[in-house]
Amino acid sequence: MEQGTSLAVEVEAVPGAALIRLTGELDASTAPRLEQLGAELVAAGHSDLVIDCDGLSFCDSGGLHALLVLHAGAEPDGTVTVARARDSVERLLAVTRLDAYLTVSPHLPEPWGSTSGGA
């Protein structure tokens, strides 16, 4: 990992789906880690991926690319949901029109939404 760039990742998996909580920066140096994790989760049968961006402080084009890689890997049977993204990340998704490919939600879906305490 490059100096000054860090990404903490936590995973909560249920049958068919996984929640990936991101904390820190999703950029060109940290995106490959997310791409690899997503591929592993889909291969293990978790085709619906929820990316919790509540703790994400930064996202650049490398991070956007990683989200597209996750989307491509989850298709045709799965989905990628970007949840609880900060305004800056939501704007990036809208300006690049990635929100047409990814589901963007202000809250976590079930089963995680019921324990999130509301965002």
For each residue, the residues with C-beta under 8 A, 3 or more apart:
1: 5 6 7 29 30
2: 5 29
3:
4:
5: 1 2 24 25 27 29 30
6: 1 24 25 30
7: 1 22 23 24 25 26 30 33 34
8: 22 23 24 55
9: 20 21 22 23 33 34 37
10: 20 21 23
11: 18 19 20 21 37 41
12: 18 19 21 112
13: 17 18 19 41 44 46
14: 17 18 111
15: 45
16: 45 46 47 48
17: 13 14 46 47 48 49 50
18: 11 12 13 14 41 46 48 49 50
19: 11 12 13 50 52 108 112
20: 9 10 11 34 37 38 41 49 50 51 52
21: 9 10 11 12 52 54 55
22: 7 8 9 26 34 51 52 53 55 56
23: 7 8 9 10 55 56
24: 5 6 7 8 30 55 56 57 58
25: 5 6 7 30 56 57 58 59
26: 7 22 30 31 34 56 58 59 60 62 63 66
27: 5 30 31 58 59 60 62 63
28: 31 60 61 62
29: 1 2 5 62
30: 1 5 6 7 24 25 26 27 33 34 62 63
31: 26 27 28 34 35 62 63 65 66
32: 35 36 66
33: 7 9 30 36 37
34: 7 9 20 22 26 30 31 37 38 63 66 70
35: 31 32 38 39 66 69 70
36: 32 33 39 40
37: 9 11 20 33 34 40 41
38: 20 34 35 41 42 49 66 69 70 73 74
39: 35 36 42 43 73
40: 36 37 43 44
41: 11 13 18 20 37 38 44 46 49
42: 38 39 45 46 47 49 73 74 78
43: 39 40
44: 13 40 41
45: 15 16 42
46: 13 16 17 18 41 42 49
47: 16 17 42 74 77 78 79
48: 16 17 18 74 78 79 81
49: 17 18 20 38 41 42 46 70 74 78 79 80 81
50: 17 18 19 20 80 81 83 108 109 112
51: 20 22 67 70 80 81 82 83
52: 19 20 21 22 55 83 84 108 112
53: 22 56 59 82 83 84 85 86 89
54: 21 83 84 85 86 119
55: 8 21 22 23 24 52
56: 22 23 24 25 26 53 59 85 86 89
57: 24 25 86
58: 24 25 26 27 63
59: 25 26 27 53 56 63 64 88 89 92
60: 26 27 28 63 64
61: 28 64 65
62: 26 27 28 29 30 31 65 66
63: 26 27 30 31 34 58 59 60 66 67
64: 59 60 61 67 68 92 93 96 98
65: 31 61 62 68 69
66: 26 31 32 34 35 38 62 63 69 70
67: 51 63 64 70 71 80 82 98 102
68: 64 65 71 72 98 101
69: 35 38 65 66 72 73
70: 34 35 38 49 51 66 67 73 74 80
71: 67 68 74 75 80 101 102
72: 68 69 75
73: 38 39 42 69 70
74: 38 42 47 48 49 70 71 77 78 79 80
75: 71 72 78
76:
77: 47 74
78: 42 47 48 49 74 75
79: 47 48 49 74 103
80: 49 50 51 67 70 71 74 102 103
81: 48 49 50 51 102 103 104 105 109
82: 51 53 67 85 89 93 102 103 104 105
83: 50 51 52 53 54 104 105 106 107 108 109
84: 52 53 54 105 106 107 108 119
85: 53 54 56 82 89 90 93 104
86: 53 54 56 57 89 90
87: 90 91
88: 59 91 92
89: 53 56 59 82 85 86 92 93
90: 85 86 87 93 94 99 104
91: 87 88 94 95
92: 59 64 88 89 95 96 98
93: 64 82 85 89 90 96 98 99 102 104
94: 90 91 97 99
95: 91 92
96: 64 92 93
97: 94 100 101
98: 64 67 68 92 93 101 102
99: 90 93 94 102 104
100: 97
101: 68 71 97 98
102: 67 71 80 81 82 93 98 99
103: 79 80 81 82
104: 81 82 83 85 90 93 99
105: 81 82 83 84 108 109
106: 83 84 119
107: 83 84 113 116 118 119
108: 19 50 52 83 84 105 112 113 116 119
109: 50 81 83 105 112 113
110: 113 114
111: 14 114 115
112: 12 19 50 52 108 109 115 116
113: 107 108 109 110 116
114: 110 111
115: 111 112
116: 107 108 112 113 119
117:
118: 107
119: 54 84 106 107 108 116
